[in-house]
Amino acid sequence: MPGGMWDASKIEVTALLKRKGKRVGVLPMQYAGTPSQFTGTWDIKEAGLYEAIVYAYDASNGNTGVDRATFRVK
């Protein structure tokens, strides 16, 4: 949440998007209005299995978090 202990206005959140092991997009994300929720829009070009590696980084203190998810687009 902006202004909170984990100030969303100071945290860079980005999704690195891959398909078949190759990067197909970089998606900067914005605070979604609910604590711990970020959002972004990406135009998917092809059906298939995708991987999203999402990281959050606070440059003021170096705190970083990373997670990974896979999803299928039909």
mmCIF file of the N, C-alpha and C atoms, coordinates in Angstrom:
data_MODEL
# 
_entry.id   MODEL 
# 
loop_
_atom_site.group_PDB 
_atom_site.id 
_atom_site.type_symbol 
_atom_site.label_atom_id 
_atom_site.label_alt_id 
_atom_site.label_comp_id 
_atom_site.label_asym_id 
_atom_site.label_entity_id 
_atom_site.label_seq_id 
_atom_site.pdbx_PDB_ins_code 
_atom_site.Cartn_x 
_atom_site.Cartn_y 
_atom_site.Cartn_z 
_atom_site.occupancy 
_atom_site.B_iso_or_equiv 
_atom_site.pdbx_formal_charge 
_atom_site.auth_seq_id 
_atom_site.auth_comp_id 
_atom_site.auth_asym_id 
_atom_site.auth_atom_id 
_atom_site.pdbx_PDB_model_num 
ATOM 1   N N  . MET A 1 1  ? 0.852  -1.166  0.000   1.00 0.00 ? 1  MET A N  1 
ATOM 2   C CA . MET A 1 1  ? 0.000  0.000   0.000   1.00 0.00 ? 1  MET A CA 1 
ATOM 3   C C  . MET A 1 1  ? 0.902  1.234   0.000   1.00 0.00 ? 1  MET A C  1 
ATOM 4   N N  . PRO A 1 2  ? 0.609  2.250   -0.802  1.00 0.00 ? 2  PRO A N  1 
ATOM 5   C CA . PRO A 1 2  ? 1.424  3.464   -0.802  1.00 0.00 ? 2  PRO A CA 1 
ATOM 6   C C  . PRO A 1 2  ? 1.481  4.083   0.595   1.00 0.00 ? 2  PRO A C  1 
ATOM 7   N N  . GLY A 1 3  ? 2.698  4.437   1.011   1.00 0.00 ? 3  GLY A N  1 
ATOM 8   C CA . GLY A 1 3  ? 2.901  5.062   2.312   1.00 0.00 ? 3  GLY A CA 1 
ATOM 9   C C  . GLY A 1 3  ? 2.975  4.086   3.461   1.00 0.00 ? 3  GLY A C  1 
ATOM 10  N N  . GLY A 1 4  ? 2.693  2.804   3.239   1.00 0.00 ? 4  GLY A N  1 
ATOM 11  C CA . GLY A 1 4  ? 2.712  1.801   4.297   1.00 0.00 ? 4  GLY A CA 1 
ATOM 12  C C  . GLY A 1 4  ? 4.116  1.303   4.577   1.00 0.00 ? 4  GLY A C  1 
ATOM 13  N N  . MET A 1 5  ? 4.193  0.292   5.434   1.00 0.00 ? 5  MET A N  1 
ATOM 14  C CA . MET A 1 5  ? 5.486  -0.291  5.785   1.00 0.00 ? 5  MET A CA 1 
ATOM 15  C C  . MET A 1 5  ? 6.220  -0.775  4.536   1.00 0.00 ? 5  MET A C  1 
ATOM 16  N N  . TRP A 1 6  ? 5.489  -1.429  3.618   1.00 0.00 ? 6  TRP A N  1 
ATOM 17  C CA . TRP A 1 6  ? 6.024  -1.826  2.322   1.00 0.00 ? 6  TRP A CA 1 
ATOM 18  C C  . TRP A 1 6  ? 5.408  -0.859  1.312   1.00 0.00 ? 6  TRP A C  1 
ATOM 19  N N  . ASP A 1 7  ? 6.000  0.297   1.174   1.00 0.00 ? 7  ASP A N  1 
ATOM 20  C CA . ASP A 1 7  ? 5.442  1.396   0.381   1.00 0.00 ? 7  ASP A CA 1 
ATOM 21  C C  . ASP A 1 7  ? 5.397  1.039   -1.104  1.00 0.00 ? 7  ASP A C  1 
ATOM 22  N N  . ALA A 1 8  ? 4.203  0.737   -1.594  1.00 0.00 ? 8  ALA A N  1 
ATOM 23  C CA . ALA A 1 8  ? 4.034  0.309   -2.989  1.00 0.00 ? 8  ALA A CA 1 
ATOM 24  C C  . ALA A 1 8  ? 4.488  1.364   -3.985  1.00 0.00 ? 8  ALA A C  1 
ATOM 25  N N  . SER A 1 9  ? 4.475  2.627   -3.587  1.00 0.00 ? 9  SER A N  1 
ATOM 26  C CA . SER A 1 9  ? 4.899  3.679   -4.515  1.00 0.00 ? 9  SER A CA 1 
ATOM 27  C C  . SER A 1 9  ? 6.416  3.686   -4.716  1.00 0.00 ? 9  SER A C  1 
ATOM 28  N N  . LYS A 1 10 ? 7.150  2.953   -3.865  1.00 0.00 ? 10 LYS A N  1 
ATOM 29  C CA . LYS A 1 10 ? 8.609  2.898   -3.971  1.00 0.00 ? 10 LYS A CA 1 
ATOM 30  C C  . LYS A 1 10 ? 9.118  1.548   -4.449  1.00 0.00 ? 10 LYS A C  1 
ATOM 31  N N  . ILE A 1 11 ? 8.211  0.613   -4.700  1.00 0.00 ? 11 ILE A N  1 
ATOM 32  C CA . ILE A 1 11 ? 8.617  -0.737  -5.080  1.00 0.00 ? 11 ILE A CA 1 
ATOM 33  C C  . ILE A 1 11 ? 8.389  -0.947  -6.573  1.00 0.00 ? 11 ILE A C  1 
ATOM 34  N N  . GLU A 1 12 ? 9.422  -1.424  -7.244  1.00 0.00 ? 12 GLU A N  1 
ATOM 35  C CA . GLU A 1 12 ? 9.327  -1.765  -8.667  1.00 0.00 ? 12 GLU A CA 1 
ATOM 36  C C  . GLU A 1 12 ? 8.853  -3.212  -8.766  1.00 0.00 ? 12 GLU A C  1 
ATOM 37  N N  . VAL A 1 13 ? 7.739  -3.430  -9.430  1.00 0.00 ? 13 VAL A N  1 
ATOM 38  C CA . VAL A 1 13 ? 7.217  -4.786  -9.633  1.00 0.00 ? 13 VAL A CA 1 
ATOM 39  C C  . VAL A 1 13 ? 7.127  -5.017  -11.141 1.00 0.00 ? 13 VAL A C  1 
ATOM 40  N N  . THR A 1 14 ? 7.757  -6.094  -11.611 1.00 0.00 ? 14 THR A N  1 
ATOM 41  C CA . THR A 1 14 ? 7.823  -6.384  -13.038 1.00 0.00 ? 14 THR A CA 1 
ATOM 42  C C  . THR A 1 14 ? 7.658  -7.879  -13.261 1.00 0.00 ? 14 THR A C  1 
ATOM 43  N N  . ALA A 1 15 ? 6.956  -8.242  -14.324 1.00 0.00 ? 15 ALA A N  1 
ATOM 44  C CA . ALA A 1 15 ? 6.842  -9.643  -14.739 1.00 0.00 ? 15 ALA A CA 1 
ATOM 45  C C  . ALA A 1 15 ? 7.662  -9.838  -16.002 1.00 0.00 ? 15 ALA A C  1 
ATOM 46  N N  . LEU A 1 16 ? 8.533  -10.825 -15.984 1.00 0.00 ? 16 LEU A N  1 
ATOM 47  C CA . LEU A 1 16 ? 9.287  -11.225 -17.167 1.00 0.00 ? 16 LEU A CA 1 
ATOM 48  C C  . LEU A 1 16 ? 8.542  -12.418 -17.750 1.00 0.00 ? 16 LEU A C  1 
ATOM 49  N N  . LEU A 1 17 ? 8.095  -12.316 -18.970 1.00 0.00 ? 17 LEU A N  1 
ATOM 50  C CA . LEU A 1 17 ? 7.233  -13.321 -19.580 1.00 0.00 ? 17 LEU A CA 1 
ATOM 51  C C  . LEU A 1 17 ? 8.010  -14.150 -20.602 1.00 0.00 ? 17 LEU A C  1 
ATOM 52  N N  . LYS A 1 18 ? 7.861  -15.477 -20.505 1.00 0.00 ? 18 LYS A N  1 
ATOM 53  C CA . LYS A 1 18 ? 8.577  -16.386 -21.392 1.00 0.00 ? 18 LYS A CA 1 
ATOM 54  C C  . LYS A 1 18 ? 7.618  -17.391 -22.020 1.00 0.00 ? 18 LYS A C  1 
ATOM 55  N N  . ARG A 1 19 ? 7.972  -17.813 -23.211 1.00 0.00 ? 19 ARG A N  1 
ATOM 56  C CA . ARG A 1 19 ? 7.274  -18.903 -23.903 1.00 0.00 ? 19 ARG A CA 1 
ATOM 57  C C  . ARG A 1 19 ? 8.336  -19.766 -24.562 1.00 0.00 ? 19 ARG A C  1 
ATOM 58  N N  . LYS A 1 20 ? 8.300  -21.054 -24.318 1.00 0.00 ? 20 LYS A N  1 
ATOM 59  C CA . LYS A 1 20 ? 9.297  -21.997 -24.849 1.00 0.00 ? 20 LYS A CA 1 
ATOM 60  C C  . LYS A 1 20 ? 10.718 -21.575 -24.465 1.00 0.00 ? 20 LYS A C  1 
ATOM 61  N N  . GLY A 1 21 ? 10.858 -21.029 -23.249 1.00 0.00 ? 21 GLY A N  1 
ATOM 62  C CA . GLY A 1 21 ? 12.170 -20.655 -22.741 1.00 0.00 ? 21 GLY A CA 1 
ATOM 63  C C  . GLY A 1 21 ? 12.720 -19.335 -23.249 1.00 0.00 ? 21 GLY A C  1 
ATOM 64  N N  . LYS A 1 22 ? 11.989 -18.650 -24.113 1.00 0.00 ? 22 LYS A N  1 
ATOM 65  C CA . LYS A 1 22 ? 12.461 -17.376 -24.675 1.00 0.00 ? 22 LYS A CA 1 
ATOM 66  C C  . LYS A 1 22 ? 11.605 -16.230 -24.163 1.00 0.00 ? 22 LYS A C  1 
ATOM 67  N N  . ARG A 1 23 ? 12.247 -15.125 -23.861 1.00 0.00 ? 23 ARG A N  1 
ATOM 68  C CA . ARG A 1 23 ? 11.515 -13.960 -23.374 1.00 0.00 ? 23 ARG A CA 1 
ATOM 69  C C  . ARG A 1 23 ? 10.618 -13.406 -24.474 1.00 0.00 ? 23 ARG A C  1 
ATOM 70  N N  . VAL A 1 24 ? 9.347  -13.205 -24.128 1.00 0.00 ? 24 VAL A N  1 
ATOM 71  C CA . VAL A 1 24 ? 8.389  -12.662 -25.084 1.00 0.00 ? 24 VAL A CA 1 
ATOM 72  C C  . VAL A 1 24 ? 7.785  -11.341 -24.601 1.00 0.00 ? 24 VAL A C  1 
ATOM 73  N N  . GLY A 1 25 ? 8.144  -10.928 -23.393 1.00 0.00 ? 25 GLY A N  1 
ATOM 74  C CA . GLY A 1 25 ? 7.623  -9.668  -22.906 1.00 0.00 ? 25 GLY A CA 1 
ATOM 75  C C  . GLY A 1 25 ? 8.162  -9.300  -21.543 1.00 0.00 ? 25 GLY A C  1 
ATOM 76  N N  . VAL A 1 26 ? 8.131  -8.005  -21.268 1.00 0.00 ? 26 VAL A N  1 
ATOM 77  C CA . VAL A 1 26 ? 8.461  -7.452  -19.955 1.00 0.00 ? 26 VAL A CA 1 
ATOM 78  C C  . VAL A 1 26 ? 7.282  -6.581  -19.577 1.00 0.00 ? 26 VAL A C  1 
ATOM 79  N N  . LEU A 1 27 ? 6.670  -6.881  -18.437 1.00 0.00 ? 27 LEU A N  1 
ATOM 80  C CA . LEU A 1 27 ? 5.442  -6.211  -18.037 1.00 0.00 ? 27 LEU A CA 1 
ATOM 81  C C  . LEU A 1 27 ? 5.632  -5.453  -16.728 1.00 0.00 ? 27 LEU A C  1 
ATOM 82  N N  . PRO A 1 28 ? 5.843  -4.126  -16.793 1.00 0.00 ? 28 PRO A N  1 
ATOM 83  C CA . PRO A 1 28 ? 5.873  -3.333  -15.561 1.00 0.00 ? 28 PRO A CA 1 
ATOM 84  C C  . PRO A 1 28 ? 4.472  -3.363  -14.940 1.00 0.00 ? 28 PRO A C  1 
ATOM 85  N N  . MET A 1 29 ? 4.413  -3.494  -13.630 1.00 0.00 ? 29 MET A N  1 
ATOM 86  C CA . MET A 1 29 ? 3.124  -3.614  -12.956 1.00 0.00 ? 29 MET A CA 1 
ATOM 87  C C  . MET A 1 29 ? 2.922  -2.428  -12.005 1.00 0.00 ? 29 MET A C  1 
ATOM 88  N N  . GLN A 1 30 ? 1.651  -2.097  -11.765 1.00 0.00 ? 30 GLN A N  1 
ATOM 89  C CA . GLN A 1 30 ? 1.290  -0.972  -10.912 1.00 0.00 ? 30 GLN A CA 1 
ATOM 90  C C  . GLN A 1 30 ? 0.447  -1.476  -9.747  1.00 0.00 ? 30 GLN A C  1 
ATOM 91  N N  . TYR A 1 31 ? 0.474  -0.710  -8.656  1.00 0.00 ? 31 TYR A N  1 
ATOM 92  C CA . TYR A 1 31 ? -0.328 -1.029  -7.476  1.00 0.00 ? 31 TYR A CA 1 
ATOM 93  C C  . TYR A 1 31 ? -1.801 -1.108  -7.876  1.00 0.00 ? 31 TYR A C  1 
ATOM 94  N N  . ALA A 1 32 ? -2.491 -2.160  -7.447  1.00 0.00 ? 32 ALA A N  1 
ATOM 95  C CA . ALA A 1 32 ? -3.872 -2.423  -7.881  1.00 0.00 ? 32 ALA A CA 1 
ATOM 96  C C  . ALA A 1 32 ? -4.932 -1.886  -6.924  1.00 0.00 ? 32 ALA A C  1 
ATOM 97  N N  . GLY A 1 33 ? -4.519 -1.183  -5.872  1.00 0.00 ? 33 GLY A N  1 
ATOM 98  C CA . GLY A 1 33 ? -5.494 -0.607  -4.957  1.00 0.00 ? 33 GLY A CA 1 
ATOM 99  C C  . GLY A 1 33 ? -5.787 -1.447  -3.734  1.00 0.00 ? 33 GLY A C  1 
ATOM 100 N N  . THR A 1 34 ? -5.248 -2.656  -3.689  1.00 0.00 ? 34 THR A N  1 
ATOM 101 C CA . THR A 1 34 ? -5.413 -3.560  -2.563  1.00 0.00 ? 34 THR A CA 1 
ATOM 102 C C  . THR A 1 34 ? -4.023 -3.986  -2.089  1.00 0.00 ? 34 THR A C  1 
ATOM 103 N N  . PRO A 1 35 ? -3.765 -4.015  -0.776  1.00 0.00 ? 35 PRO A N  1 
ATOM 104 C CA . PRO A 1 35 ? -2.426 -4.415  -0.306  1.00 0.00 ? 35 PRO A CA 1 
ATOM 105 C C  . PRO A 1 35 ? -1.948 -5.719  -0.946  1.00 0.00 ? 35 PRO A C  1 
ATOM 106 N N  . SER A 1 36 ? -0.699 -5.712  -1.368  1.00 0.00 ? 36 SER A N  1 
ATOM 107 C CA . SER A 1 36 ? -0.010 -6.866  -1.968  1.00 0.00 ? 36 SER A CA 1 
ATOM 108 C C  . SER A 1 36 ? -0.514 -7.240  -3.356  1.00 0.00 ? 36 SER A C  1 
ATOM 109 N N  . GLN A 1 37 ? -1.304 -6.396  -3.994  1.00 0.00 ? 37 GLN A N  1 
ATOM 110 C CA . GLN A 1 37 ? -1.834 -6.695  -5.323  1.00 0.00 ? 37 GLN A CA 1 
ATOM 111 C C  . GLN A 1 37 ? -1.303 -5.682  -6.344  1.00 0.00 ? 37 GLN A C  1 
ATOM 112 N N  . PHE A 1 38 ? -0.751 -6.200  -7.442  1.00 0.00 ? 38 PHE A N  1 
ATOM 113 C CA . PHE A 1 38 ? -0.252 -5.373  -8.531  1.00 0.00 ? 38 PHE A CA 1 
ATOM 114 C C  . PHE A 1 38 ? -0.880 -5.872  -9.821  1.00 0.00 ? 38 PHE A C  1 
ATOM 115 N N  . THR A 1 39 ? -0.979 -4.999  -10.811 1.00 0.00 ? 39 THR A N  1 
ATOM 116 C CA . THR A 1 39 ? -1.658 -5.350  -12.053 1.00 0.00 ? 39 THR A CA 1 
ATOM 117 C C  . THR A 1 39 ? -0.891 -4.807  -13.258 1.00 0.00 ? 39 THR A C  1 
ATOM 118 N N  . GLY A 1 40 ? -1.150 -5.403  -14.390 1.00 0.00 ? 40 GLY A N  1 
ATOM 119 C CA . GLY A 1 40 ? -0.575 -4.948  -15.645 1.00 0.00 ? 40 GLY A CA 1 
ATOM 120 C C  . GLY A 1 40 ? -1.326 -5.597  -16.790 1.00 0.00 ? 40 GLY A C  1 
ATOM 121 N N  . THR A 1 41 ? -1.129 -5.092  -17.994 1.00 0.00 ? 41 THR A N  1 
ATOM 122 C CA . THR A 1 41 ? -1.808 -5.619  -19.171 1.00 0.00 ? 41 THR A CA 1 
ATOM 123 C C  . THR A 1 41 ? -0.766 -6.000  -20.209 1.00 0.00 ? 41 THR A C  1 
ATOM 124 N N  . TRP A 1 42 ? -0.992 -7.148  -20.810 1.00 0.00 ? 42 TRP A N  1 
ATOM 125 C CA . TRP A 1 42 ? -0.078 -7.642  -21.830 1.00 0.00 ? 42 TRP A CA 1 
ATOM 126 C C  . TRP A 1 42 ? -0.901 -8.261  -22.947 1.00 0.00 ? 42 TRP A C  1 
ATOM 127 N N  . ASP A 1 43 ? -0.604 -7.946  -24.184 1.00 0.00 ? 43 ASP A N  1 
ATOM 128 C CA . ASP A 1 43 ? -1.320 -8.463  -25.345 1.00 0.00 ? 43 ASP A CA 1 
ATOM 129 C C  . ASP A 1 43 ? -0.675 -9.780  -25.782 1.00 0.00 ? 43 ASP A C  1 
ATOM 130 N N  . ILE A 1 44 ? -1.371 -10.883 -25.552 1.00 0.00 ? 44 ILE A N  1 
ATOM 131 C CA . ILE A 1 44 ? -0.846 -12.208 -25.885 1.00 0.00 ? 44 ILE A CA 1 
ATOM 132 C C  . ILE A 1 44 ? -1.013 -12.454 -27.383 1.00 0.00 ? 44 ILE A C  1 
ATOM 133 N N  . LYS A 1 45 ? 0.069  -12.841 -28.031 1.00 0.00 ? 45 LYS A N  1 
ATOM 134 C CA . LYS A 1 45 ? 0.074  -13.027 -29.484 1.00 0.00 ? 45 LYS A CA 1 
ATOM 135 C C  . LYS A 1 45 ? -0.239 -14.457 -29.915 1.00 0.00 ? 45 LYS A C  1 
ATOM 136 N N  . GLU A 1 46 ? 0.127  -15.461 -29.079 1.00 0.00 ? 46 GLU A N  1 
ATOM 137 C CA . GLU A 1 46 ? -0.023 -16.854 -29.477 1.00 0.00 ? 46 GLU A CA 1 
ATOM 138 C C  . GLU A 1 46 ? -0.525 -17.704 -28.315 1.00 0.00 ? 46 GLU A C  1 
ATOM 139 N N  . ALA A 1 47 ? -1.278 -18.738 -28.643 1.00 0.00 ? 47 ALA A N  1 
ATOM 140 C CA . ALA A 1 47 ? -1.673 -19.721 -27.635 1.00 0.00 ? 47 ALA A CA 1 
ATOM 141 C C  . ALA A 1 47 ? -0.438 -20.516 -27.215 1.00 0.00 ? 47 ALA A C  1 
ATOM 142 N N  . GLY A 1 48 ? -0.484 -21.083 -26.026 1.00 0.00 ? 48 GLY A N  1 
ATOM 143 C CA . GLY A 1 48 ? 0.621  -21.922 -25.575 1.00 0.00 ? 48 GLY A CA 1 
ATOM 144 C C  . GLY A 1 48 ? 0.836  -21.828 -24.080 1.00 0.00 ? 48 GLY A C  1 
ATOM 145 N N  . LEU A 1 49 ? 1.913  -22.456 -23.633 1.00 0.00 ? 49 LEU A N  1 
ATOM 146 C CA . LEU A 1 49 ? 2.294  -22.465 -22.231 1.00 0.00 ? 49 LEU A CA 1 
ATOM 147 C C  . LEU A 1 49 ? 3.275  -21.324 -21.989 1.00 0.00 ? 49 LEU A C  1 
ATOM 148 N N  . TYR A 1 50 ? 2.991  -20.500 -20.999 1.00 0.00 ? 50 TYR A N  1 
ATOM 149 C CA . TYR A 1 50 ? 3.811  -19.335 -20.680 1.00 0.00 ? 50 TYR A CA 1 
ATOM 150 C C  . TYR A 1 50 ? 4.326  -19.425 -19.254 1.00 0.00 ? 50 TYR A C  1 
ATOM 151 N N  . GLU A 1 51 ? 5.417  -18.739 -19.017 1.00 0.00 ? 51 GLU A N  1 
ATOM 152 C CA . GLU A 1 51 ? 5.984  -18.622 -17.680 1.00 0.00 ? 51 GLU A CA 1 
ATOM 153 C C  . GLU A 1 51 ? 6.100  -17.132 -17.353 1.00 0.00 ? 51 GLU A C  1 
ATOM 154 N N  . ALA A 1 52 ? 5.695  -16.765 -16.148 1.00 0.00 ? 52 ALA A N  1 
ATOM 155 C CA . ALA A 1 52 ? 5.866  -15.404 -15.664 1.00 0.00 ? 52 ALA A CA 1 
ATOM 156 C C  . ALA A 1 52 ? 6.774  -15.444 -14.437 1.00 0.00 ? 52 ALA A C  1 
ATOM 157 N N  . ILE A 1 53 ? 7.873  -14.724 -14.503 1.00 0.00 ? 53 ILE A N  1 
ATOM 158 C CA . ILE A 1 53 ? 8.756  -14.557 -13.357 1.00 0.00 ? 53 ILE A CA 1 
ATOM 159 C C  . ILE A 1 53 ? 8.524  -13.129 -12.871 1.00 0.00 ? 53 ILE A C  1 
ATOM 160 N N  . VAL A 1 54 ? 7.967  -13.008 -11.681 1.00 0.00 ? 54 VAL A N  1 
ATOM 161 C CA . VAL A 1 54 ? 7.594  -11.695 -11.142 1.00 0.00 ? 54 VAL A CA 1 
ATOM 162 C C  . VAL A 1 54 ? 8.554  -11.334 -10.022 1.00 0.00 ? 54 VAL A C  1 
ATOM 163 N N  . TYR A 1 55 ? 9.099  -10.112 -10.104 1.00 0.00 ? 55 TYR A N  1 
ATOM 164 C CA . TYR A 1 55 ? 9.959  -9.659  -9.012  1.00 0.00 ? 55 TYR A CA 1 
ATOM 165 C C  . TYR A 1 55 ? 9.474  -8.314  -8.496  1.00 0.00 ? 55 TYR A C  1 
ATOM 166 N N  . ALA A 1 56 ? 9.730  -8.099  -7.216  1.00 0.00 ? 56 ALA A N  1 
ATOM 167 C CA . ALA A 1 56 ? 9.465  -6.818  -6.560  1.00 0.00 ? 56 ALA A CA 1 
ATOM 168 C C  . ALA A 1 56 ? 10.785 -6.365  -5.954  1.00 0.00 ? 56 ALA A C  1 
ATOM 169 N N  . TYR A 1 57 ? 11.124 -5.094  -6.162  1.00 0.00 ? 57 TYR A N  1 
ATOM 170 C CA . TYR A 1 57 ? 12.426 -4.576  -5.732  1.00 0.00 ? 57 TYR A CA 1 
ATOM 171 C C  . TYR A 1 57 ? 12.253 -3.202  -5.133  1.00 0.00 ? 57 TYR A C  1 
ATOM 172 N N  . ASP A 1 58 ? 12.794 -3.027  -3.942  1.00 0.00 ? 58 ASP A N  1 
ATOM 173 C CA . ASP A 1 58 ? 12.796 -1.734  -3.254  1.00 0.00 ? 58 ASP A CA 1 
ATOM 174 C C  . ASP A 1 58 ? 14.221 -1.196  -3.276  1.00 0.00 ? 58 ASP A C  1 
ATOM 175 N N  . ALA A 1 59 ? 14.489 -0.225  -4.137  1.00 0.00 ? 59 ALA A N  1 
ATOM 176 C CA . ALA A 1 59 ? 15.844 0.314   -4.314  1.00 0.00 ? 59 ALA A CA 1 
ATOM 177 C C  . ALA A 1 59 ? 16.358 1.019   -3.069  1.00 0.00 ? 59 ALA A C  1 
ATOM 178 N N  . SER A 1 60 ? 15.473 1.481   -2.194  1.00 0.00 ? 60 SER A N  1 
ATOM 179 C CA . SER A 1 60 ? 15.921 2.225   -1.009  1.00 0.00 ? 60 SER A CA 1 
ATOM 180 C C  . SER A 1 60 ? 16.626 1.332   0.006   1.00 0.00 ? 60 SER A C  1 
ATOM 181 N N  . ASN A 1 61 ? 16.328 0.023   0.004   1.00 0.00 ? 61 ASN A N  1 
ATOM 182 C CA . ASN A 1 61 ? 16.961 -0.847  0.991   1.00 0.00 ? 61 ASN A CA 1 
ATOM 183 C C  . ASN A 1 61 ? 17.403 -2.200  0.417   1.00 0.00 ? 61 ASN A C  1 
ATOM 184 N N  . GLY A 1 62 ? 17.158 -2.429  -0.865  1.00 0.00 ? 62 GLY A N  1 
ATOM 185 C CA . GLY A 1 62 ? 17.588 -3.658  -1.515  1.00 0.00 ? 62 GLY A CA 1 
ATOM 186 C C  . GLY A 1 62 ? 16.670 -4.850  -1.328  1.00 0.00 ? 62 GLY A C  1 
ATOM 187 N N  . ASN A 1 63 ? 15.576 -4.695  -0.583  1.00 0.00 ? 63 ASN A N  1 
ATOM 188 C CA . ASN A 1 63 ? 14.643 -5.815  -0.421  1.00 0.00 ? 63 ASN A CA 1 
ATOM 189 C C  . ASN A 1 63 ? 14.122 -6.264  -1.782  1.00 0.00 ? 63 ASN A C  1 
ATOM 190 N N  . THR A 1 64 ? 14.151 -7.573  -1.998  1.00 0.00 ? 64 THR A N  1 
ATOM 191 C CA . THR A 1 64 ? 13.735 -8.138  -3.273  1.00 0.00 ? 64 THR A CA 1 
ATOM 192 C C  . THR A 1 64 ? 12.953 -9.421  -3.024  1.00 0.00 ? 64 THR A C  1 
ATOM 193 N N  . GLY A 1 65 ? 11.929 -9.635  -3.824  1.00 0.00 ? 65 GLY A N  1 
ATOM 194 C CA . GLY A 1 65 ? 11.184 -10.883 -3.786  1.00 0.00 ? 65 GLY A CA 1 
ATOM 195 C C  . GLY A 1 65 ? 10.945 -11.353 -5.207  1.00 0.00 ? 65 GLY A C  1 
ATOM 196 N N  . VAL A 1 66 ? 10.938 -12.672 -5.399  1.00 0.00 ? 66 VAL A N  1 
ATOM 197 C CA . VAL A 1 66 ? 10.752 -13.245 -6.729  1.00 0.00 ? 66 VAL A CA 1 
ATOM 198 C C  . VAL A 1 66 ? 9.823  -14.448 -6.622  1.00 0.00 ? 66 VAL A C  1 
ATOM 199 N N  . ASP A 1 67 ? 8.956  -14.598 -7.600  1.00 0.00 ? 67 ASP A N  1 
ATOM 200 C CA . ASP A 1 67 ? 8.122  -15.792 -7.682  1.00 0.00 ? 67 ASP A CA 1 
ATOM 201 C C  . ASP A 1 67 ? 7.913  -16.126 -9.146  1.00 0.00 ? 67 ASP A C  1 
ATOM 202 N N  . ARG A 1 68 ? 7.451  -17.335 -9.388  1.00 0.00 ? 68 ARG A N  1 
ATOM 203 C CA . ARG A 1 68 ? 7.281  -17.825 -10.753 1.00 0.00 ? 68 ARG A CA 1 
ATOM 204 C C  . ARG A 1 68 ? 5.938  -18.520 -10.867 1.00 0.00 ? 68 ARG A C  1 
ATOM 205 N N  . ALA A 1 69 ? 5.300  -18.349 -12.010 1.00 0.00 ? 69 ALA A N  1 
ATOM 206 C CA . ALA A 1 69 ? 4.029  -19.034 -12.273 1.00 0.00 ? 69 ALA A CA 1 
ATOM 207 C C  . ALA A 1 69 ? 3.994  -19.434 -13.742 1.00 0.00 ? 69 ALA A C  1 
ATOM 208 N N  . THR A 1 70 ? 3.320  -20.532 -14.032 1.00 0.00 ? 70 THR A N  1 
ATOM 209 C CA . THR A 1 70 ? 3.096  -20.915 -15.421 1.00 0.00 ? 70 THR A CA 1 
ATOM 210 C C  . THR A 1 70 ? 1.589  -20.875 -15.681 1.00 0.00 ? 70 THR A C  1 
ATOM 211 N N  . PHE A 1 71 ? 1.237  -20.569 -16.935 1.00 0.00 ? 71 PHE A N  1 
ATOM 212 C CA . PHE A 1 71 ? -0.152 -20.531 -17.307 1.00 0.00 ? 71 PHE A CA 1 
ATOM 213 C C  . PHE A 1 71 ? -0.300 -20.888 -18.785 1.00 0.00 ? 71 PHE A C  1 
ATOM 214 N N  . ARG A 1 72 ? -1.447 -21.435 -19.120 1.00 0.00 ? 72 ARG A N  1 
ATOM 215 C CA . ARG A 1 72 ? -1.721 -21.850 -20.496 1.00 0.00 ? 72 ARG A CA 1 
ATOM 216 C C  . ARG A 1 72 ? -2.739 -20.903 -21.112 1.00 0.00 ? 72 ARG A C  1 
ATOM 217 N N  . VAL A 1 73 ? -2.468 -20.508 -22.354 1.00 0.00 ? 73 VAL A N  1 
ATOM 218 C CA . VAL A 1 73 ? -3.381 -19.672 -23.122 1.00 0.00 ? 73 VAL A CA 1 
ATOM 219 C C  . VAL A 1 73 ? -3.903 -20.525 -24.271 1.00 0.00 ? 73 VAL A C  1 
ATOM 220 N N  . LYS A 1 74 ? -5.227 -20.627 -24.378 1.00 0.00 ? 74 LYS A N  1 
ATOM 221 C CA . LYS A 1 74 ? -5.824 -21.438 -25.455 1.00 0.00 ? 74 LYS A CA 1 
ATOM 222 C C  . LYS A 1 74 ? -6.229 -20.578 -26.626 1.00 0.00 ? 74 LYS A C  1 
# 
